[in-house]
Amino acid sequence: MNQSLAYAGAALICYGLSDFVYKRAAAAGIRANHFLMAQAWIFFPLVLVYALAMGQLVLDAAALWGCVAGGLIYGGFHCFVRSLATGSVSTNAAIFRLNFVVTVLLVVVLLGEPLTSGKIAGLAFALLATWLLAGAGGSYAGARSDKRSRSLVLVALATLAFGASNFFHTLGLRHGAVPETLAVAQAVVFMPLATITVFLAERRLRPPPVTFKFSVPAAILLLGATLSLLRSVAGGEASVLVPITQMGFIVTAVLGILVLHESATLRKAIGLAAALAALLALAAS
């Protein structure tokens, strides 16, 4: 379990840093579909070469669950990146990374993982954090209410999709799929979806060169996060480990406040404290 916790911690850091890169890309005016396509072009060969080099590309029917997860991850990331165009990274990233609430509910109900008092307390703190952070203001302060509402709807959809994707990854692992193979299966679906979306909209595949300034580090961070998450869940309970991996918003929020000078309100501070309490309760369960 200690190794699983270490992998979960590594995923936490990688997800937090990648969310910050997404915000910087949105601030630079890079369209969500361009960013995700460029990221997918980098991620797919990286994960494929890594799996082959490690001898962990094992064809198995259980890996098809990774394909389902790939479709959901694309939809989740697309909504999340679009939400950052008018939303605060310290708020939206926190809400997005609370997608573990969805995962925990699914693995408890459908896979029979135990629902302990620690998990119940963790979910309660997580829901409190979501409510607090959704109204924390951040860069919404000067935004029109319709833009704020649209941003929150997009990040809510992203949260549901990503939470479900982690459940399907868990399903694949429980049926014997290798973590690296699941990551490749995810990319096999993600990359075509990202590419087709851009082509259908523009009839060409030419993202602005500046896109790769952000998509390359984002792809590398996402590779580390994905592999760490899958290795973590492969060795322990998803209802404990997935929440830890998704607490990267703490890293993102701190960077947003310190680097981007986003407002550090009392409500936001309490929301982050509640999220941290959720992490501690779930890790101890």
NUKOLNU-504669 format. One record per residue: residue number from 1; y, z, x of N, C-alpha, C in turn. Coordinates in steps of 0.05 Angstrom, whole numbers. Layout:
num,npy,npz,npx,capy,capz,capx,cpy,cpz,cpx
NUM,Y,Z,X,Y,Z,X,Y,Z,X $
...
***
This chain:
num,npy,npz,npx,capy,capz,capx,cpy,cpz,cpx
1,-24,0,17,0,0,0,25,0,17 $
2,24,13,41,47,14,58,55,-14,67 $
3,35,-31,73,42,-59,81,54,-74,58 $
4,44,-69,34,55,-82,10,84,-74,6 $
5,90,-48,11,117,-39,8,136,-51,29 $
6,125,-55,53,141,-68,75,147,-97,67 $
7,127,-111,56,133,-139,47,153,-139,25 $
8,151,-119,6,170,-118,-16,198,-113,-5 $
9,201,-96,15,227,-91,27,239,-116,40 $
10,221,-131,53,230,-156,66,240,-176,45 $
11,225,-178,23,233,-196,1,260,-187,-11 $
12,264,-161,-14,289,-150,-24,313,-160,-8 $
13,310,-158,19,332,-166,36,337,-196,34 $
14,316,-212,35,318,-241,34,330,-251,8 $
15,322,-239,-15,333,-246,-41,363,-239,-42 $
16,370,-215,-32,398,-207,-32,416,-226,-17 $
17,407,-234,7,423,-252,24,424,-280,11 $
18,402,-289,-1,402,-316,-13,421,-317,-37 $
19,421,-295,-53,440,-295,-76,469,-297,-66 $
20,475,-285,-44,502,-287,-33,508,-315,-24 $
21,489,-329,-13,492,-357,-5,498,-374,-30 $
22,483,-368,-52,488,-383,-77,517,-381,-86 $
23,527,-356,-85,555,-352,-93,574,-367,-76 $
24,570,-367,-50,587,-382,-31,586,-412,-37 $
25,562,-422,-44,560,-450,-51,575,-457,-76 $
26,573,-439,-96,587,-443,-121,617,-443,-116 $
27,627,-424,-99,655,-422,-93,665,-447,-78 $
28,648,-460,-64,655,-484,-49,655,-509,-67 $
29,648,-505,-93,649,-527,-111,624,-544,-112 $
30,602,-534,-100,577,-550,-100,563,-547,-127 $
31,556,-569,-139,543,-568,-165,516,-556,-163 $
32,508,-543,-184,482,-529,-184,459,-548,-179 $
33,459,-571,-192,436,-590,-189,435,-601,-161 $
34,458,-606,-148,458,-616,-120,447,-595,-102 $
35,456,-570,-106,448,-548,-89,417,-544,-90 $
36,407,-543,-114,378,-538,-118,361,-561,-107 $
37,371,-585,-110,356,-608,-100,355,-607,-69 $
38,378,-602,-57,378,-601,-28,361,-577,-17 $
39,363,-555,-31,347,-532,-24,317,-538,-26 $
40,309,-552,-47,281,-560,-51,271,-579,-29 $
41,289,-597,-21,281,-616,0,275,-602,27 $
42,288,-579,31,284,-563,55,260,-545,52 $
43,258,-532,29,238,-512,24,210,-524,24 $
44,206,-546,11,179,-558,8,166,-564,35 $
45,179,-579,53,165,-584,78,161,-558,95 $
46,180,-539,93,177,-514,107,152,-499,98 $
47,149,-496,72,127,-480,62,100,-494,66 $
48,101,-521,65,76,-536,69,67,-535,98 $
49,85,-538,117,79,-537,145,69,-508,152 $
50,83,-488,141,75,-461,146,46,-455,136 $
51,40,-463,112,14,-458,101,-8,-473,117 $
52,-2,-497,125,-22,-512,141,-25,-499,169 $
53,-3,-491,181,-4,-479,208,-20,-453,207 $
54,-18,-438,185,-31,-412,183,-60,-415,172 $
55,-67,-440,165,-94,-444,154,-97,-431,126 $
56,-75,-430,111,-75,-417,85,-70,-436,62 $
57,-74,-461,66,-72,-480,44,-100,-485,33 $
58,-107,-469,13,-134,-469,1,-132,-479,-27 $
59,-143,-503,-32,-142,-515,-59,-160,-499,-78 $
60,-148,-489,-99,-162,-472,-118,-149,-475,-145 $
61,-164,-476,-166,-153,-479,-193,-133,-457,-200 $
62,-138,-433,-188,-120,-410,-194,-91,-416,-184 $
63,-89,-434,-164,-63,-440,-153,-45,-455,-173 $
64,-57,-466,-194,-42,-480,-214,-22,-462,-228 $
65,-28,-436,-228,-8,-417,-240,17,-418,-224 $
66,15,-425,-198,39,-428,-182,56,-451,-191 $
67,43,-472,-201,58,-495,-212,74,-487,-237 $
68,62,-470,-254,76,-460,-278,100,-444,-269 $
69,95,-427,-249,117,-410,-238,139,-428,-227 $
70,132,-449,-213,152,-467,-202,171,-479,-222 $
71,160,-487,-245,177,-497,-267,197,-476,-277 $
72,186,-452,-281,204,-430,-290,225,-422,-270 $
73,216,-422,-244,235,-415,-223,258,-435,-221 $
74,251,-461,-225,273,-481,-224,293,-476,-247 $
75,282,-472,-271,300,-467,-294,316,-442,-290 $
76,304,-421,-278,318,-396,-273,340,-399,-253 $
77,334,-412,-230,354,-415,-209,377,-433,-219 $
78,370,-454,-234,391,-473,-244,411,-457,-261 $
79,401,-441,-280,418,-425,-297,434,-405,-281 $
80,421,-392,-261,434,-372,-245,457,-383,-229 $
81,452,-405,-214,473,-418,-198,496,-427,-215 $
82,491,-438,-239,512,-446,-257,528,-422,-266 $
83,515,-400,-271,529,-376,-280,549,-365,-260 $
84,544,-371,-234,562,-360,-213,588,-375,-211 $
85,590,-399,-224,615,-414,-223,638,-399,-234 $
86,633,-382,-255,654,-366,-267,648,-337,-268 $
87,626,-329,-255,617,-301,-256,619,-287,-229 $
88,619,-261,-230,619,-244,-207,591,-242,-194 $
89,590,-247,-168,563,-246,-155,552,-218,-156 $
90,569,-197,-153,558,-170,-154,548,-162,-182 $
91,558,-175,-203,549,-170,-230,525,-188,-237 $
92,529,-214,-234,508,-233,-243,483,-230,-226 $
93,486,-226,-200,462,-223,-183,446,-198,-191 $
94,461,-177,-198,448,-152,-207,432,-156,-232 $
95,444,-170,-252,430,-176,-277,406,-194,-272 $
96,410,-215,-256,388,-234,-250,365,-220,-237 $
97,370,-202,-217,349,-189,-203,335,-167,-219 $
98,346,-161,-243,332,-142,-260,311,-157,-277 $
99,305,-182,-269,283,-197,-282,256,-183,-280 $
100,254,-163,-263,229,-149,-260,222,-134,-286 $
101,242,-128,-303,236,-116,-329,216,-133,-345 $
102,222,-159,-345,204,-179,-358,177,-179,-346 $
103,176,-180,-319,150,-180,-305,134,-155,-311 $
104,146,-132,-310,132,-107,-314,120,-106,-342 $
105,136,-114,-362,126,-114,-390,102,-132,-393 $
106,103,-156,-380,82,-175,-383,56,-166,-369 $
107,58,-155,-345,34,-147,-330,22,-122,-343 $
108,38,-105,-355,28,-81,-368,13,-89,-394 $
109,26,-106,-410,15,-113,-435,-9,-133,-433 $
110,-6,-153,-415,-26,-174,-414,-47,-170,-392 $
111,-40,-156,-370,-59,-153,-348,-70,-124,-347 $
112,-59,-107,-363,-70,-80,-365,-63,-61,-343 $
113,-41,-67,-328,-32,-47,-308,-22,-22,-322 $
114,-27,1,-311,-20,26,-325,11,29,-328 $
115,18,40,-351,47,46,-356,51,76,-352 $
116,59,83,-329,63,111,-322,91,121,-329 $
117,95,147,-328,121,158,-334,142,148,-314 $
118,134,144,-289,152,133,-269,162,105,-276 $
119,144,89,-286,151,61,-294,169,62,-318 $
120,163,80,-337,180,82,-361,208,90,-353 $
121,210,110,-335,236,119,-326,251,96,-311 $
122,236,81,-294,248,59,-280,259,38,-298 $
123,244,31,-319,253,11,-338,278,20,-353 $
124,278,46,-360,301,57,-374,326,56,-356 $
125,324,63,-331,346,61,-312,355,32,-309 $
126,335,14,-308,341,-15,-304,357,-26,-328 $
127,349,-18,-352,364,-28,-376,392,-16,-376 $
128,395,9,-368,421,21,-367,439,6,-346 $
129,427,0,-324,442,-15,-303,451,-42,-313 $
130,433,-55,-328,440,-82,-339,464,-80,-357 $
131,464,-60,-375,486,-56,-394,512,-50,-380 $
132,511,-33,-360,534,-25,-345,546,-49,-329 $
133,528,-63,-316,537,-86,-298,547,-109,-315 $
134,535,-114,-338,543,-136,-355,572,-133,-365 $
135,582,-108,-365,609,-103,-374,627,-93,-351 $
136,617,-97,-326,632,-86,-304,657,-101,-297 $
137,661,-125,-308,686,-140,-303,683,-158,-280 $
138,686,-148,-255,685,-165,-231,705,-187,-233 $
139,698,-211,-225,716,-234,-225,720,-245,-253 $
140,708,-232,-274,713,-240,-301,741,-232,-310 $
141,753,-214,-295,778,-201,-304,798,-221,-314 $
142,801,-243,-300,821,-263,-308,809,-287,-322 $
143,784,-285,-329,771,-308,-341,772,-307,-371 $
144,772,-329,-384,772,-330,-413,746,-319,-423 $
145,746,-306,-447,722,-293,-458,700,-313,-462 $
146,706,-339,-469,685,-358,-474,670,-365,-448 $
147,685,-366,-426,673,-371,-400,656,-348,-391 $
148,666,-324,-396,650,-300,-390,624,-299,-406 $
149,626,-305,-432,602,-305,-449,582,-326,-440 $
150,592,-350,-433,574,-371,-423,560,-363,-398 $
151,575,-350,-380,563,-341,-355,541,-321,-360 $
152,546,-302,-378,526,-281,-384,501,-293,-398 $
153,505,-312,-415,483,-325,-428,465,-339,-408 $
154,478,-354,-389,463,-368,-368,447,-349,-351 $
155,460,-327,-343,446,-308,-325,423,-294,-340 $
156,427,-290,-367,405,-278,-383,381,-296,-384 $
157,386,-322,-389,364,-342,-389,350,-343,-362 $
158,366,-342,-340,355,-342,-313,337,-318,-309 $
159,345,-295,-319,330,-270,-316,303,-272,-330 $
160,303,-282,-354,278,-285,-369,259,-305,-355 $
161,269,-327,-346,253,-348,-334,240,-337,-308 $
162,257,-325,-291,247,-315,-265,227,-292,-269 $
163,232,-275,-288,213,-253,-293,186,-264,-302 $
164,186,-284,-319,161,-297,-327,147,-311,-304 $
165,163,-322,-286,151,-336,-263,135,-317,-245 $
166,146,-293,-241,132,-273,-225,106,-264,-238 $
167,106,-263,-264,81,-257,-279,60,-278,-273 $
168,68,-304,-274,48,-325,-270,38,-325,-241 $
169,56,-319,-222,47,-316,-195,26,-293,-192 $
170,32,-271,-206,13,-249,-206,-14,-257,-218 $
171,-13,-272,-239,-37,-282,-252,-53,-299,-232 $
172,-40,-316,-217,-54,-333,-197,-67,-316,-176 $
173,-52,-295,-166,-63,-278,-145,-87,-262,-156 $
174,-86,-253,-180,-108,-237,-192,-133,-255,-196 $
175,-129,-281,-197,-152,-299,-200,-160,-311,-173 $
176,-150,-300,-151,-160,-307,-125,-144,-327,-109 $
177,-121,-336,-119,-104,-355,-104,-92,-342,-79 $
178,-90,-358,-58,-78,-349,-33,-47,-350,-36 $
179,-33,-329,-27,-4,-329,-29,10,-354,-20 $
180,3,-363,5,16,-387,16,10,-412,-1 $
181,-14,-414,-12,-21,-436,-30,-5,-436,-56 $
182,-1,-412,-67,15,-409,-91,44,-418,-85 $
183,54,-411,-62,82,-419,-55,84,-449,-53 $
184,63,-462,-42,63,-492,-40,62,-503,-68 $
185,45,-492,-85,42,-502,-113,69,-499,-128 $
186,83,-478,-123,109,-474,-135,128,-496,-126 $
187,128,-503,-100,146,-523,-89,139,-551,-99 $
188,113,-556,-104,104,-582,-113,117,-589,-140 $
189,122,-569,-157,135,-573,-183,165,-572,-180 $
190,174,-552,-165,203,-547,-163,218,-572,-152 $
191,208,-583,-130,222,-605,-117,225,-630,-135 $
192,204,-639,-147,208,-662,-165,227,-657,-188 $
193,225,-633,-200,243,-626,-222,272,-627,-213 $
194,278,-615,-190,305,-614,-179,315,-642,-173 $
195,298,-659,-163,305,-686,-155,309,-704,-179 $
196,291,-702,-198,293,-719,-223,317,-712,-239 $
197,324,-686,-240,347,-678,-256,373,-691,-245 $
198,376,-692,-219,399,-704,-207,399,-734,-211 $
199,376,-747,-208,374,-776,-211,381,-785,-239 $
200,370,-770,-259,375,-777,-287,405,-774,-294 $
201,418,-755,-282,446,-750,-288,465,-770,-273 $
202,457,-778,-249,475,-794,-233,465,-821,-224 $
203,439,-826,-228,426,-851,-220,427,-855,-190 $
204,430,-834,-175,429,-835,-146,422,-807,-135 $
205,415,-806,-110,407,-781,-97,423,-777,-71 $
206,449,-772,-75,467,-768,-52,484,-743,-55 $
207,472,-720,-50,488,-696,-51,509,-696,-29 $
208,533,-685,-34,553,-683,-13,542,-670,12 $
209,549,-680,36,538,-668,61,542,-638,64 $
210,565,-628,52,570,-599,55,549,-583,40 $
211,534,-596,22,513,-581,7,493,-569,26 $
212,486,-584,47,465,-574,65,474,-551,82 $
213,500,-547,84,511,-523,98,501,-498,85 $
214,497,-499,59,488,-475,44,459,-477,37 $
215,449,-501,31,421,-503,22,401,-497,44 $
216,407,-503,69,389,-498,91,384,-468,94 $
217,405,-452,97,399,-423,99,387,-411,74 $
218,395,-422,51,384,-412,26,354,-418,24 $
219,345,-442,33,317,-449,33,301,-431,52 $
220,312,-426,75,298,-408,94,295,-380,83 $
221,316,-370,71,315,-343,60,296,-342,36 $
222,296,-364,20,278,-365,-3,249,-366,6 $
223,244,-380,28,217,-381,38,207,-353,46 $
224,224,-339,61,217,-311,68,214,-293,44 $
225,231,-296,25,229,-279,1,204,-285,-15 $
226,198,-311,-19,174,-319,-35,148,-310,-22 $
227,145,-315,4,121,-307,18,118,-277,18 $
228,140,-263,23,139,-234,24,132,-222,-4 $
229,143,-233,-25,137,-224,-52,108,-228,-58 $
230,97,-252,-52,69,-258,-59,50,-241,-43 $
231,56,-237,-17,38,-220,-1,39,-192,-10 $
232,62,-183,-19,65,-156,-29,48,-151,-54 $
233,51,-169,-74,37,-167,-99,7,-170,-95 $
234,-1,-186,-75,-29,-190,-70,-43,-164,-62 $
235,-28,-145,-52,-40,-120,-42,-34,-96,-59 $
236,-21,-99,-82,-15,-75,-98,-8,-83,-127 $
237,3,-63,-142,10,-68,-170,36,-83,-172 $
238,36,-104,-188,60,-120,-192,81,-104,-206 $
239,73,-86,-224,92,-70,-239,107,-50,-222 $
240,98,-46,-198,113,-29,-179,127,-45,-158 $
241,113,-66,-147,124,-81,-124,144,-102,-131 $
242,140,-116,-153,160,-136,-162,187,-124,-166 $
243,189,-101,-179,216,-88,-182,230,-83,-155 $
244,215,-75,-135,227,-70,-109,238,-96,-97 $
245,222,-117,-99,231,-143,-87,257,-153,-101 $
246,260,-146,-126,283,-157,-141,308,-139,-138 $
247,307,-118,-123,330,-101,-119,349,-112,-98 $
248,346,-137,-90,363,-149,-71,392,-150,-80 $
249,397,-147,-106,425,-147,-116,442,-125,-104 $
250,429,-104,-94,444,-83,-80,458,-95,-55 $
251,442,-111,-40,453,-124,-16,475,-143,-24 $
252,470,-159,-45,489,-179,-54,515,-166,-64 $
253,513,-144,-79,536,-131,-90,554,-120,-67 $
254,541,-108,-48,556,-97,-25,571,-119,-10 $
255,557,-142,-6,570,-165,8,593,-176,-9 $
256,588,-177,-35,609,-187,-53,634,-171,-52 $
257,631,-144,-51,654,-126,-50,667,-127,-22 $
258,651,-126,-1,662,-124,26,673,-151,37 $
259,658,-172,31,665,-199,42,683,-215,23 $
260,676,-215,-3,692,-231,-22,713,-215,-36 $
261,715,-189,-30,735,-171,-42,734,-170,-72 $
262,709,-171,-83,707,-167,-112,712,-138,-119 $
263,721,-133,-143,730,-106,-151,707,-87,-150 $
264,712,-63,-140,692,-41,-139,700,-20,-160 $
265,692,-26,-185,700,-8,-207,680,15,-209 $
266,688,36,-223,671,59,-227,646,51,-243 $
267,650,34,-263,627,26,-280,607,10,-263 $
268,617,-7,-245,599,-22,-228,584,-3,-209 $
269,597,17,-199,585,36,-181,563,51,-196 $
270,568,59,-220,548,74,-236,524,55,-242 $
271,530,30,-248,509,10,-253,491,7,-229 $
272,502,4,-206,486,1,-181,470,27,-176 $
273,482,50,-182,468,75,-178,444,77,-197 $
274,448,67,-221,425,67,-241,403,48,-232 $
275,411,25,-220,391,6,-210,376,19,-187 $
276,390,33,-170,376,46,-147,357,68,-158 $
277,365,82,-179,347,102,-191,322,89,-202 $
278,326,65,-214,303,50,-224,284,43,-201 $
279,295,34,-179,278,28,-155,262,52,-146 $
280,275,75,-144,262,99,-134,240,108,-153 $
281,246,107,-179,227,116,-199,202,98,-199 $
282,206,72,-197,184,54,-197,167,55,-171 $
283,181,58,-149,167,60,-123,150,85,-122 $
284,159,106,-135,144,131,-134,122,133,-155 $
285,121,114,-173,101,115,-194,73,107,-185 $
***
